[in-house]
Amino acid sequence: MKPDLEINLAQESEYFLFQTELNELERRIEASQPKSVFIDEIQRIPRLTNSIQALIDQNPRLRFFLTGSSARKLRRGKANLLPGRLLTFQLAPLSLFEIGKEWDEARALQIGTLPGIYLLPSLSEAKRTLQSYANTYLREEIMAEALVRQVDGFFRFIQVAAQESGLFTDYSKVANRAKISRQSVTRHFEILEDTLMGVRLTNDPTLDPERADLIKHPRFFFFDLGVLNALRGSFELNAERMGFLFEHLVFNQISNTATAKGLDHQLYNFRTRGGLEVDFILNLEGQRYAIECKASDRVAPSDLNPLRELKRYYKKIDKRVFYRGKRELKDGDIWILPLEKGLRSIFDL
C-alpha cells in the first residue's frame, strides 16, 4: 500500500523545515486530507510523536507509518512512544527464504544479506560498500548524534567488539584492550544494541544458574555478517575462519527468519563451568531447540555429545545440528541437517 502522504526527514530541507515550522505536519495533513502518512527517520525529530498522538486522537482512522534507525535517540529525545496506539516491527537483513533461488551460502558468509549489498552484481563493490558502511556508521550514528564523548575510545571498542563477536565476553578484558573504562564498555554495548547493530545473548532464564553452574558472561552478535567482516577487516573464506563465520550465519538466519515471519523468539547461551557448551538455545513461540553449528560436511559421533548431555538440564528440548553437508541425517533424537533444511525444520516451512 502506497501512503497518501510521505515525509522523509533524512532530507535536510525537510528536516530543517519541520524543525523551524512547529505546525508543518498539521498543515500538510489539513491540506491533503490523507488516510495514511509515512514518516522516515522519525528519530531525528522525536517531538513529532506528540503531534501524531494528537492527530490520531482527532481522527482515529488516520494511520501513520513511522520508520527509524535509532531507538536510543527517540528515548533521549523524550519521544511520545504512543502507548496503546503503536505496533512495532523490525526490518532485518534478508533471510535465506526471502532470497530464494538466488541464495549463495559462500556469498552470504562473505558479505551478509543486507538487501542493497547481497544483490549487488559485483562482489568487490559489495565489499567496498560494506567498508564504507562501517565507517559511515561510526561517523554518522556516533559522532553526529554525539552518543559518546570520546569517539576514539568508541572506535577502539567497536574494533575489539568485532574481534570478540560470538565469544563469551569479559567486559574487563574488553576495557583493557580498548583502553577505556569498564563502565564505558557496558554503555557502548548498549549503544550498539540501541542502534540495532547487534544483540547480546545471555543465559536461558528458565534455568537456575547456580544449579546449572552456567558461565554468566554474555555473547554479542552483530546483526549482519557482512558488516561484521568489514569491521574485522577481512572477507576471507578459509578453514581458520569458517567455524566463526558459519556460527554467525546460523545466528543471523535464525534471527532474520523469525523477524521476517513476525515470530516471538529468544536466543540464549549455554555453557557450564564444567565445560559443557551448546552453541544456541532457541525459544521459538514457546518451543525450545538446542542448536549446534558445524562448519564441515561431516559430523562425528563425538560432536553430538554436548546435545546428548543436555538431558541433565532440559526435560524436553528438540536437538539440531546445522552443518555444511548435503544429507539429512538422524542419530537418536538428534537431527543433523544442512542449513536450509534445518531452518525449515524449526520454522515449519
C-alpha positions as CSV (number, residue, x, y, z in Angstrom):
1,M,0.0,0.0,0.0
2,K,1.4,3.4,-1.0
3,P,0.8,6.0,1.7
4,D,-1.1,9.2,0.7
5,L,1.5,11.5,2.3
6,E,5.2,10.8,2.5
7,I,7.8,12.8,4.6
8,N,11.5,11.9,4.6
9,L,13.3,13.6,7.5
10,A,16.6,12.3,6.1
11,Q,16.4,15.1,3.5
12,E,18.0,18.1,5.1
13,S,15.4,20.5,3.6
14,E,12.6,18.6,5.2
15,Y,14.4,18.2,8.5
16,F,15.1,21.9,8.8
17,L,11.5,22.9,7.7
18,F,10.0,20.6,10.4
19,Q,12.4,21.9,13.0
20,T,11.6,25.5,12.4
21,E,7.9,25.2,11.5
22,L,6.3,23.5,14.5
23,N,2.9,23.0,12.9
24,E,4.2,21.8,9.5
25,L,2.8,18.3,10.0
26,E,-0.7,19.6,10.9
27,R,-0.7,21.9,7.9
28,R,0.2,19.2,5.4
29,I,-2.4,16.9,6.8
30,E,-5.0,19.6,6.7
31,A,-4.1,20.4,3.1
32,S,-4.1,16.9,1.7
33,Q,-6.5,15.1,4.0
34,P,-4.6,11.8,3.8
35,K,-5.8,8.4,5.1
36,S,-2.2,7.3,5.6
37,V,1.1,9.1,6.4
38,F,4.6,7.7,6.1
39,I,7.5,9.5,8.0
40,D,11.0,8.2,7.6
41,E,13.8,8.8,10.1
42,I,11.4,9.8,12.8
43,Q,14.1,9.7,15.5
44,R,15.6,12.9,14.0
45,I,12.6,14.9,15.4
46,P,11.2,13.0,18.4
47,R,8.8,15.7,19.4
48,L,6.7,15.0,16.2
49,T,5.3,11.9,18.0
50,N,3.3,14.3,20.3
51,S,1.6,15.9,17.2
52,I,1.0,12.4,15.8
53,Q,-0.8,11.3,19.0
54,A,-3.0,14.5,18.9
55,L,-3.8,13.9,15.2
56,I,-4.8,10.2,15.9
57,D,-6.9,11.3,18.8
58,Q,-8.8,13.7,16.5
59,N,-9.1,11.1,13.7
60,P,-8.7,7.5,14.9
61,R,-8.8,6.3,11.2
62,L,-5.7,8.2,10.3
63,R,-2.8,5.7,10.0
64,F,0.9,6.6,10.5
65,F,3.9,4.5,9.4
66,L,7.0,5.6,11.2
67,T,10.5,4.3,10.5
68,G,13.8,5.0,12.0
69,S,17.2,3.5,12.9
70,S,17.8,4.7,16.5
71,A,15.6,3.8,19.4
72,R,18.2,5.4,21.6
73,K,17.7,8.8,20.0
74,L,13.9,8.6,20.4
75,R,14.3,7.9,24.1
76,R,16.9,10.6,24.6
77,G,14.6,13.0,22.8
78,K,11.8,12.0,25.2
79,A,9.6,10.9,22.4
80,N,6.0,10.0,23.0
81,L,6.0,6.3,22.2
82,L,2.3,6.3,21.6
83,P,1.2,3.7,24.2
84,G,-1.8,1.7,23.0
85,R,-1.6,3.1,19.5
86,L,1.7,1.7,18.2
87,L,2.6,-1.6,16.7
88,T,6.4,-2.2,16.4
89,F,8.1,-4.1,13.6
90,Q,11.8,-4.6,12.9
91,L,13.3,-4.9,9.4
92,A,16.1,-7.5,9.4
93,P,18.6,-8.4,6.7
94,L,17.2,-10.9,4.2
95,S,16.5,-14.5,5.2
96,L,17.5,-17.5,3.1
97,F,13.9,-18.0,2.2
98,E,13.4,-14.3,1.1
99,I,16.4,-14.7,-1.2
100,G,15.1,-17.9,-2.6
101,K,16.8,-19.3,-5.7
102,E,19.4,-16.5,-5.6
103,W,20.8,-17.9,-2.3
104,D,24.5,-18.4,-2.3
105,E,25.9,-19.6,1.1
106,A,29.5,-18.6,0.3
107,R,28.3,-15.1,-0.7
108,A,26.3,-14.8,2.5
109,L,29.3,-15.8,4.6
110,Q,31.4,-13.1,3.0
111,I,29.1,-10.1,2.5
112,G,26.0,-10.9,4.7
113,T,22.4,-10.4,3.5
114,L,21.6,-6.7,3.6
115,P,19.4,-6.3,0.5
116,G,21.3,-3.5,-1.1
117,I,24.6,-5.4,-0.6
118,Y,23.7,-9.0,-1.3
119,L,22.0,-8.2,-4.6
120,L,24.9,-6.1,-6.0
121,P,26.3,-7.9,-9.1
122,S,29.9,-7.2,-8.2
123,L,31.4,-8.9,-5.1
124,S,34.2,-6.3,-4.9
125,E,31.7,-3.4,-5.0
126,A,29.7,-5.1,-2.2
127,K,32.9,-5.3,-0.1
128,R,33.8,-1.6,-0.7
129,T,30.2,-0.6,0.2
130,L,30.3,-2.6,3.4
131,Q,33.6,-1.0,4.4
132,S,32.1,2.4,3.7
133,Y,29.0,1.5,5.7
134,A,31.2,0.6,8.7
135,N,32.9,4.0,8.5
136,T,29.7,5.9,7.9
137,Y,28.1,4.2,11.0
138,L,30.9,5.4,13.2
139,R,30.8,8.9,11.8
140,E,27.0,9.5,11.5
141,E,25.5,7.4,14.2
142,I,28.1,8.0,16.8
143,M,29.8,11.4,16.0
144,A,26.8,13.2,14.6
145,E,24.4,12.1,17.3
146,A,27.0,12.6,20.0
147,L,26.2,9.3,21.6
148,V,29.7,9.1,23.2
149,R,32.1,11.8,24.5
150,Q,35.3,10.1,23.2
151,V,34.8,8.8,19.7
152,D,38.3,7.5,19.5
153,G,37.6,5.3,22.6
154,F,34.4,4.0,20.9
155,F,36.3,3.3,17.7
156,R,38.8,1.1,19.6
157,F,35.9,-0.5,21.4
158,I,34.0,-1.5,18.3
159,Q,37.1,-3.0,16.8
160,V,37.5,-5.2,19.9
161,A,33.8,-6.0,19.9
162,A,34.1,-7.2,16.3
163,Q,37.0,-9.4,17.2
164,E,35.1,-10.7,20.3
165,S,31.8,-11.3,18.4
166,G,30.3,-14.6,19.3
167,L,32.7,-15.2,22.2
168,F,31.9,-15.2,25.9
169,T,32.8,-11.6,26.6
170,D,34.7,-10.5,29.7
171,Y,34.0,-6.7,30.0
172,S,37.1,-6.1,32.0
173,K,39.3,-7.6,29.3
174,V,37.5,-5.7,26.6
175,A,38.1,-2.5,28.6
176,N,41.8,-3.3,28.8
177,R,42.1,-4.0,25.1
178,A,40.1,-0.9,24.1
179,K,41.8,1.3,26.7
180,I,38.5,2.5,28.1
181,S,36.7,2.0,31.5
182,R,34.6,-1.0,32.2
183,Q,31.6,1.3,32.6
184,S,32.2,2.6,29.1
185,V,32.2,-0.9,27.8
186,T,28.7,-1.5,29.2
187,R,27.5,1.7,27.8
188,H,29.0,1.1,24.4
189,F,27.4,-2.3,24.1
190,E,24.0,-0.6,24.9
191,I,24.7,1.8,22.1
192,L,25.3,-1.0,19.7
193,E,22.0,-2.6,20.7
194,D,20.0,0.6,20.6
195,T,21.3,1.5,17.1
196,L,20.4,-2.1,16.0
197,M,23.9,-3.1,15.3
198,G,23.6,-6.4,17.2
199,V,22.3,-8.2,20.3
200,R,23.8,-9.6,23.5
201,L,22.9,-13.2,24.3
202,T,22.6,-14.2,27.9
203,N,21.6,-17.5,29.7
204,D,18.2,-19.1,29.5
205,P,16.3,-17.5,32.4
206,T,14.3,-20.7,32.9
207,L,17.5,-22.4,34.2
208,D,18.8,-21.9,37.7
209,P,22.3,-20.5,37.0
210,E,23.6,-21.8,40.3
211,R,22.3,-25.4,39.9
212,A,23.4,-25.5,36.3
213,D,26.7,-23.7,37.1
214,L,26.4,-21.6,34.0
215,I,29.1,-19.1,32.7
216,K,27.4,-15.7,33.2
217,H,29.4,-13.8,30.6
218,P,27.2,-12.7,27.6
219,R,28.0,-13.1,23.9
220,F,27.4,-10.3,21.4
221,F,26.5,-11.0,17.8
222,F,26.4,-8.3,15.1
223,F,23.2,-8.1,13.1
224,D,24.8,-8.9,9.7
225,L,27.9,-10.9,8.8
226,G,29.0,-8.6,6.0
227,V,29.1,-5.6,8.4
228,L,31.0,-7.7,10.9
229,N,33.5,-8.8,8.3
230,A,34.0,-5.1,7.3
231,L,34.7,-4.2,10.9
232,R,37.1,-7.0,11.3
233,G,38.8,-6.0,8.1
234,S,38.6,-9.4,6.3
235,F,36.2,-11.1,3.9
236,E,38.3,-14.2,3.6
237,L,36.7,-17.6,3.4
238,N,39.3,-20.0,4.8
239,A,39.4,-23.0,7.1
240,E,40.6,-20.9,10.0
241,R,37.6,-18.5,9.9
242,M,34.9,-20.9,8.7
243,G,33.7,-22.1,12.1
244,F,33.3,-18.5,13.3
245,L,31.6,-17.5,10.0
246,F,29.2,-20.4,9.9
247,E,28.0,-19.9,13.5
248,H,27.3,-16.3,12.8
249,L,25.5,-17.2,9.6
250,V,23.3,-19.6,11.6
251,F,22.6,-16.9,14.2
252,N,21.7,-14.3,11.6
253,Q,19.5,-16.6,9.6
254,I,17.5,-17.7,12.7
255,S,17.0,-14.1,13.7
256,N,16.2,-12.9,10.2
257,T,13.7,-15.7,9.5
258,A,11.9,-15.2,12.9
259,T,11.8,-11.5,12.3
260,A,10.5,-11.8,8.8
261,K,7.7,-14.1,9.9
262,G,6.9,-12.0,13.0
263,L,7.5,-14.8,15.4
264,D,8.4,-14.3,19.1
265,H,11.9,-15.7,19.6
266,Q,14.8,-15.5,22.0
267,L,18.3,-16.9,21.6
268,Y,20.4,-17.9,24.6
269,N,23.8,-19.1,25.6
270,F,24.6,-22.4,27.2
271,R,28.0,-23.1,28.8
272,T,28.7,-24.6,32.1
273,R,31.8,-24.1,34.2
274,G,32.5,-27.8,33.7
275,G,33.0,-27.2,30.0
276,L,29.6,-28.4,28.6
277,E,28.7,-25.9,25.8
278,V,25.9,-25.8,23.1
279,D,26.0,-23.0,20.6
280,F,22.4,-21.8,20.9
281,I,19.3,-22.4,22.9
282,L,16.4,-21.1,20.9
283,N,12.9,-20.3,22.4
284,L,10.6,-20.0,19.4
285,E,7.0,-19.3,20.2
286,G,7.4,-21.3,23.4
287,Q,9.1,-24.3,21.7
288,R,12.8,-24.9,22.8
289,Y,15.6,-26.0,20.5
290,A,19.2,-26.8,21.2
291,I,21.3,-26.0,18.1
292,E,25.0,-26.9,17.4
293,C,26.8,-25.4,14.3
294,K,29.4,-27.5,12.5
295,A,31.2,-25.8,9.6
296,S,32.1,-29.1,7.8
297,D,30.4,-31.6,5.6
298,R,30.6,-34.3,8.2
299,V,29.6,-34.7,11.8
300,A,31.5,-37.1,14.0
301,P,29.6,-39.0,16.8
302,S,31.6,-37.2,19.4
303,D,30.2,-33.9,18.1
304,L,26.8,-34.9,19.4
305,N,27.9,-35.4,23.0
306,P,27.0,-31.9,24.2
307,L,23.5,-32.2,22.9
308,R,23.1,-35.7,24.5
309,E,24.2,-34.3,27.9
310,L,21.6,-31.6,27.8
311,K,19.1,-34.0,29.2
312,R,20.5,-33.2,32.7
313,Y,19.3,-29.6,32.2
314,Y,16.2,-29.8,30.0
315,K,13.5,-32.4,30.4
316,K,12.2,-31.7,26.8
317,I,14.1,-29.9,24.1
318,D,14.4,-30.5,20.3
319,K,18.0,-31.1,19.2
320,R,19.5,-30.0,15.9
321,V,23.0,-29.9,14.3
322,F,23.3,-27.5,11.4
323,Y,26.2,-28.4,9.1
324,R,27.6,-27.7,5.7
325,G,26.9,-31.2,4.3
326,K,24.0,-32.1,1.9
327,R,22.5,-35.1,3.6
328,E,19.6,-35.1,6.1
329,L,20.6,-37.5,9.0
330,K,19.3,-38.5,12.4
331,D,21.1,-40.1,15.4
332,G,18.7,-41.0,18.1
333,D,16.7,-37.8,18.9
334,I,19.2,-35.5,17.2
335,W,18.7,-34.3,13.6
336,I,21.7,-33.4,11.6
337,L,20.7,-31.0,8.8
338,P,22.0,-28.6,6.1
339,L,21.3,-25.0,6.9
340,E,18.2,-24.7,4.7
341,K,16.6,-27.9,5.9
342,G,17.5,-27.0,9.5
343,L,15.7,-23.7,9.2
344,R,12.7,-25.3,7.6
345,S,12.5,-27.9,10.4
346,I,12.3,-25.3,13.2
347,F,10.2,-22.7,11.3
348,D,7.8,-25.3,9.8
349,L,8.4,-24.0,6.2
